[in-house]
Amino acid sequence: MRAERNRKSITFAITLVVLILFMVPFYMLVVNSFKPTAEFLKNPFALPQSFNVDNFITAIDRMNFGKSLFNTAAITVTAVVVNMIVSAMTGYLFARRKWKIKQDHIHGISGIHGGSFSGIYDTPCKDICRSSGFFPTI
């Protein structure tokens, strides 16, 4: 009983340390994004004296946010549509064709390698969008 309690306490302490290690950079990112540069350099861990959104406005202006968002949406929609069509055709093939190996093995192999097929569609989608002239920033 006591050993179980000690094990849980140690597990909790390790989890707490890992949580702090992961959350400190996130805290600094959020807090310092609302500070002017001079205040950030003075004390990066302190809360901002006044909340300032100028950093966000500058970032949105410099990166051409609207065009980047449109490009990202266009590539994502194209990739999802192509992936749905190819997946539907592949699913139909797997369901209708008689295979010499067990159907479970086919589904297992396609499930394992499914994530690696995204690169097959991603590059042609980018090439099509780039050659169309609509998305010169891709």
C-alpha positions, 0 to 999 in steps of 0.5 A: 500500500505504501509502495503504491502511494510512493510510486504514484507520488513519484509519477506525479512529481515527474509529470509535474516537472515535465509539464512545467518544462513544456509550459514555460516556453508556451507561457513566455511566447504568449506573455512576450507577444503582448510586450514591446521589444524594450519591455521584453528585453528588460524582463522576459518572464514578467507579465506585460505592463500594458497589453499591446497588439502591435506585434500581431499587426506587424506580423500579419502585415509583413507575412501577407496573411490573407494571401498565405491563408488563401494558398493554404486553404486551396492546397488543403482542399485540393489535397483532401479532395484528391485523397478522398477520391483515391481512398474511395477507389482503393476502398472499392478495390479492396472490398470487391477484389478477391485477394490471395492473402487475408483481407486483414493483412491488406487493411493493416498494411494500408493503415500503416502506410496511409500517413506516408501517402500524403506526400504523393498528393502534396507535391503534385497539388503544389505543382498544379497550383504553382503552374496555374499562376494563382499562387506564386508564393507557394 
